[in-house]
Amino acid sequence: MIAVYYSPESMTEAQYREVSGRVQGLGIEFNGFEHHSCFGEGDQLAVYEIWRSREDWDEFARHLMPIVDDVGVKMRRPPDVMPVVAMGPE
């Protein structure tokens, strides 16, 4: 499993909802998706996801990132992709 952390320079709720709506509008069911959360305040929203594999996320990102660019969300850097060590209470 991998965790993906998107930390844009700025992203508003309206931009987040626009990206989400366009991704859903693709009508594609992406393999390996486990969890998604968006958090923050004002124009400082960020996103955290869990995917079963890097390959699953790479396929999703191929569709996602052009939408992010088109909506005008400016990324600080590419999303951080890291292995998941543990999930849930331990």
Backbone as JSON Lines, residues from 0, in Angstrom:
{"i":0,"aa":"M","n":[0.84,-1.18,0.0],"ca":[0.0,0.0,0.0],"c":[0.88,1.24,0.0]}
{"i":1,"aa":"I","n":[0.33,2.3,-0.6],"ca":[1.03,3.58,-0.6],"c":[0.1,4.68,-0.13]}
{"i":2,"aa":"A","n":[0.71,5.71,0.43],"ca":[0.01,6.95,0.78],"c":[0.46,8.01,-0.21]}
{"i":3,"aa":"V","n":[-0.49,8.84,-0.62],"ca":[-0.19,9.94,-1.54],"c":[-0.68,11.23,-0.88]}
{"i":4,"aa":"Y","n":[0.24,12.2,-0.77],"ca":[-0.07,13.49,-0.14],"c":[0.1,14.6,-1.17]}
{"i":5,"aa":"Y","n":[-1.0,15.29,-1.45],"ca":[-1.01,16.41,-2.38],"c":[-1.01,17.7,-1.55]}
{"i":6,"aa":"S","n":[0.01,18.53,-1.73],"ca":[0.13,19.76,-0.97],"c":[0.27,20.94,-1.93]}
{"i":7,"aa":"P","n":[-0.83,21.44,-2.48],"ca":[-0.75,22.54,-3.43],"c":[-0.33,23.86,-2.77]}
{"i":8,"aa":"E","n":[0.18,24.78,-3.58],"ca":[0.45,26.13,-3.08],"c":[-0.82,26.73,-2.51]}
{"i":9,"aa":"S","n":[-1.91,26.55,-3.25],"ca":[-3.23,26.95,-2.75],"c":[-4.28,26.15,-3.52]}
{"i":10,"aa":"M","n":[-5.34,25.82,-2.8],"ca":[-6.49,25.15,-3.41],"c":[-7.7,25.49,-2.56]}
{"i":11,"aa":"T","n":[-8.72,26.03,-3.21],"ca":[-9.97,26.38,-2.52],"c":[-10.93,25.19,-2.55]}
{"i":12,"aa":"E","n":[-11.97,25.28,-1.77],"ca":[-13.0,24.24,-1.8],"c":[-13.66,24.17,-3.17]}
{"i":13,"aa":"A","n":[-13.87,25.32,-3.79],"ca":[-14.48,25.34,-5.13],"c":[-13.58,24.61,-6.13]}
{"i":14,"aa":"Q","n":[-12.28,24.85,-6.07],"ca":[-11.36,24.15,-6.97],"c":[-11.36,22.65,-6.68]}
{"i":15,"aa":"Y","n":[-11.34,22.29,-5.4],"ca":[-11.37,20.87,-5.02],"c":[-12.64,20.2,-5.58]}
{"i":16,"aa":"R","n":[-13.76,20.84,-5.41],"ca":[-15.02,20.25,-5.88],"c":[-15.05,20.17,-7.41]}
{"i":17,"aa":"E","n":[-14.47,21.14,-8.09],"ca":[-14.39,21.11,-9.55],"c":[-13.53,19.92,-10.01]}
{"i":18,"aa":"V","n":[-12.38,19.75,-9.4],"ca":[-11.51,18.62,-9.75],"c":[-12.25,17.31,-9.48]}
{"i":19,"aa":"S","n":[-12.84,17.18,-8.29],"ca":[-13.55,15.95,-7.93],"c":[-14.68,15.64,-8.9]}
{"i":20,"aa":"G","n":[-15.46,16.66,-9.26],"ca":[-16.56,16.47,-10.19],"c":[-16.08,16.02,-11.56]}
{"i":21,"aa":"R","n":[-14.99,16.61,-12.03],"ca":[-14.47,16.21,-13.34],"c":[-13.92,14.78,-13.31]}
{"i":22,"aa":"V","n":[-13.25,14.41,-12.22],"ca":[-12.74,13.04,-12.12],"c":[-13.92,12.06,-12.11]}
{"i":23,"aa":"Q","n":[-14.94,12.34,-11.31],"ca":[-16.12,11.47,-11.28],"c":[-16.8,11.43,-12.64]}
{"i":24,"aa":"G","n":[-16.8,12.55,-13.34],"ca":[-17.42,12.64,-14.65],"c":[-16.72,11.81,-15.71]}
{"i":25,"aa":"L","n":[-15.49,11.38,-15.45],"ca":[-14.8,10.51,-16.39],"c":[-15.48,9.15,-16.5]}
{"i":26,"aa":"G","n":[-16.19,8.77,-15.42],"ca":[-16.89,7.49,-15.43],"c":[-15.96,6.28,-15.37]}
{"i":27,"aa":"I","n":[-14.78,6.48,-14.84],"ca":[-13.8,5.4,-14.76],"c":[-13.75,4.89,-13.32]}
{"i":28,"aa":"E","n":[-13.76,3.59,-13.14],"ca":[-13.55,3.01,-11.82],"c":[-12.07,2.67,-11.7]}
{"i":29,"aa":"F","n":[-11.39,3.36,-10.83],"ca":[-9.95,3.17,-10.68],"c":[-9.65,2.03,-9.72]}
{"i":30,"aa":"N","n":[-8.82,1.1,-10.15],"ca":[-8.42,-0.03,-9.32],"c":[-7.5,0.42,-8.21]}
{"i":31,"aa":"G","n":[-7.61,-0.23,-7.07],"ca":[-6.66,-0.02,-5.99],"c":[-6.94,1.15,-5.08]}
{"i":32,"aa":"F","n":[-8.01,1.87,-5.31],"ca":[-8.33,3.03,-4.46],"c":[-8.86,2.55,-3.12]}
{"i":33,"aa":"E","n":[-8.31,3.08,-2.02],"ca":[-8.73,2.67,-0.67],"c":[-9.32,3.81,0.16]}
{"i":34,"aa":"H","n":[-8.72,5.0,0.09],"ca":[-9.14,6.1,0.98],"c":[-8.8,7.44,0.34]}
{"i":35,"aa":"H","n":[-9.66,8.43,0.61],"ca":[-9.43,9.81,0.15],"c":[-9.94,10.75,1.22]}
{"i":36,"aa":"S","n":[-9.15,11.76,1.56],"ca":[-9.64,12.83,2.43],"c":[-9.03,14.15,2.0]}
{"i":37,"aa":"C","n":[-9.84,15.2,2.12],"ca":[-9.42,16.56,1.83],"c":[-9.55,17.32,3.14]}
{"i":38,"aa":"F","n":[-8.55,18.14,3.47],"ca":[-8.57,18.84,4.75],"c":[-7.87,20.19,4.62]}
{"i":39,"aa":"G","n":[-8.14,21.06,5.56],"ca":[-7.53,22.38,5.59],"c":[-8.59,23.46,5.71]}
{"i":40,"aa":"E","n":[-8.15,24.7,5.54],"ca":[-9.05,25.85,5.65],"c":[-8.78,26.83,4.52]}
{"i":41,"aa":"G","n":[-9.82,27.56,4.15],"ca":[-9.67,28.62,3.16],"c":[-9.11,28.1,1.85]}
{"i":42,"aa":"D","n":[-8.01,28.73,1.41],"ca":[-7.39,28.29,0.16],"c":[-6.17,27.41,0.41]}
{"i":43,"aa":"Q","n":[-6.1,26.83,1.61],"ca":[-4.97,25.97,1.98],"c":[-5.41,24.52,2.18]}
{"i":44,"aa":"L","n":[-6.19,24.0,1.23],"ca":[-6.63,22.61,1.32],"c":[-5.54,21.68,0.8]}
{"i":45,"aa":"A","n":[-5.51,20.49,1.36],"ca":[-4.59,19.44,0.94],"c":[-5.37,18.13,0.85]}
{"i":46,"aa":"V","n":[-4.8,17.13,0.21],"ca":[-5.47,15.85,0.0],"c":[-4.53,14.71,0.39]}
{"i":47,"aa":"Y","n":[-5.12,13.69,1.0],"ca":[-4.39,12.49,1.42],"c":[-5.15,11.28,0.88]}
{"i":48,"aa":"E","n":[-4.44,10.35,0.25],"ca":[-5.08,9.15,-0.29],"c":[-4.27,7.91,0.05]}
{"i":49,"aa":"I","n":[-4.96,6.77,0.03],"ca":[-4.33,5.46,0.17],"c":[-4.68,4.66,-1.09]}
{"i":50,"aa":"W","n":[-3.67,4.05,-1.68],"ca":[-3.81,3.19,-2.86],"c":[-3.12,1.86,-2.59]}
{"i":51,"aa":"R","n":[-3.63,0.79,-3.21],"ca":[-3.03,-0.54,-3.03],"c":[-1.63,-0.64,-3.61]}
{"i":52,"aa":"S","n":[-1.37,0.08,-4.7],"ca":[-0.04,0.0,-5.32],"c":[0.3,1.3,-6.04]}
{"i":53,"aa":"R","n":[1.57,1.48,-6.28],"ca":[2.04,2.64,-7.04],"c":[1.48,2.6,-8.46]}
{"i":54,"aa":"E","n":[1.4,1.42,-9.05],"ca":[0.88,1.28,-10.41],"c":[-0.58,1.73,-10.49]}
{"i":55,"aa":"D","n":[-1.39,1.36,-9.47],"ca":[-2.79,1.8,-9.45],"c":[-2.87,3.32,-9.39]}
{"i":56,"aa":"W","n":[-2.08,3.93,-8.52],"ca":[-2.11,5.38,-8.41],"c":[-1.58,6.05,-9.68]}
{"i":57,"aa":"D","n":[-0.52,5.5,-10.26],"ca":[0.02,6.07,-11.49],"c":[-1.05,6.15,-12.59]}
{"i":58,"aa":"E","n":[-1.85,5.1,-12.7],"ca":[-2.93,5.1,-13.7],"c":[-3.95,6.21,-13.4]}
{"i":59,"aa":"F","n":[-4.3,6.36,-12.13],"ca":[-5.23,7.41,-11.72],"c":[-4.62,8.8,-11.99]}
{"i":60,"aa":"A","n":[-3.36,8.99,-11.6],"ca":[-2.69,10.29,-11.74],"c":[-2.62,10.72,-13.2]}
{"i":61,"aa":"R","n":[-2.52,9.76,-14.1],"ca":[-2.48,10.06,-15.53],"c":[-3.74,10.82,-15.96]}
{"i":62,"aa":"H","n":[-4.86,10.55,-15.31],"ca":[-6.12,11.24,-15.59],"c":[-6.29,12.49,-14.71]}
{"i":63,"aa":"L","n":[-5.85,12.38,-13.46],"ca":[-6.07,13.45,-12.48],"c":[-5.25,14.71,-12.76]}
{"i":64,"aa":"M","n":[-3.96,14.57,-12.97],"ca":[-3.09,15.74,-12.99],"c":[-3.42,16.73,-14.11]}
{"i":65,"aa":"P","n":[-3.82,16.3,-15.31],"ca":[-4.25,17.29,-16.31],"c":[-5.49,18.09,-15.85]}
{"i":66,"aa":"I","n":[-6.38,17.45,-15.1],"ca":[-7.56,18.13,-14.59],"c":[-7.14,19.16,-13.53]}
{"i":67,"aa":"V","n":[-6.25,18.75,-12.64],"ca":[-5.73,19.67,-11.61],"c":[-5.13,20.91,-12.28]}
{"i":68,"aa":"D","n":[-4.32,20.7,-13.31],"ca":[-3.71,21.83,-14.03],"c":[-4.77,22.71,-14.69]}
{"i":69,"aa":"D","n":[-5.76,22.08,-15.33],"ca":[-6.79,22.82,-16.05],"c":[-7.63,23.68,-15.1]}
{"i":70,"aa":"V","n":[-7.88,23.19,-13.89],"ca":[-8.67,23.93,-12.91],"c":[-7.86,25.08,-12.3]}
{"i":71,"aa":"G","n":[-6.54,25.04,-12.46],"ca":[-5.7,26.13,-11.96],"c":[-5.12,25.91,-10.59]}
{"i":72,"aa":"V","n":[-5.13,24.67,-10.11],"ca":[-4.5,24.36,-8.83],"c":[-2.99,24.29,-9.09]}
{"i":73,"aa":"K","n":[-2.24,25.13,-8.39],"ca":[-0.79,25.17,-8.55],"c":[-0.14,24.28,-7.5]}
{"i":74,"aa":"M","n":[0.56,23.27,-7.96],"ca":[1.23,22.36,-7.04],"c":[2.6,22.93,-6.64]}
{"i":75,"aa":"R","n":[2.98,22.75,-5.38],"ca":[4.32,23.13,-4.91],"c":[5.36,22.21,-5.54]}
{"i":76,"aa":"R","n":[4.98,20.96,-5.64],"ca":[5.86,19.89,-6.13],"c":[4.95,18.72,-6.5]}
{"i":77,"aa":"P","n":[5.49,17.71,-7.15],"ca":[4.65,16.53,-7.4],"c":[4.15,15.95,-6.07]}
{"i":78,"aa":"P","n":[3.03,15.24,-6.08],"ca":[2.54,14.63,-4.84],"c":[3.6,13.71,-4.23]}
{"i":79,"aa":"D","n":[3.64,13.69,-2.9],"ca":[4.52,12.76,-2.18],"c":[3.88,11.39,-2.19]}
{"i":80,"aa":"V","n":[4.63,10.38,-2.59],"ca":[4.15,9.0,-2.63],"c":[5.07,8.19,-1.72]}
{"i":81,"aa":"M","n":[4.47,7.59,-0.67],"ca":[5.25,6.9,0.35],"c":[4.61,5.56,0.71]}
{"i":82,"aa":"P","n":[5.42,4.58,1.11],"ca":[4.83,3.32,1.55],"c":[4.07,3.5,2.86]}
{"i":83,"aa":"V","n":[2.97,2.78,3.0],"ca":[2.2,2.8,4.24],"c":[2.83,1.79,5.19]}
{"i":84,"aa":"V","n":[3.12,2.24,6.4],"ca":[3.71,1.37,7.42],"c":[2.61,0.74,8.27]}
{"i":85,"aa":"A","n":[1.6,1.52,8.63],"ca":[0.5,1.02,9.46],"c":[-0.73,1.88,9.23]}
{"i":86,"aa":"M","n":[-1.9,1.29,9.43],"ca":[-3.17,2.02,9.36],"c":[-4.01,1.66,10.56]}
{"i":87,"aa":"G","n":[-4.73,2.64,11.06],"ca":[-5.63,2.38,12.18],"c":[-4.92,2.4,13.51]}
{"i":88,"aa":"P","n":[-5.69,2.24,14.58],"ca":[-5.1,2.25,15.92],"c":[-4.22,1.02,16.14]}
{"i":89,"aa":"E","n":[-3.14,1.26,16.83],"ca":[-2.23,0.14,17.16],"c":[-1.89,0.15,18.61]}
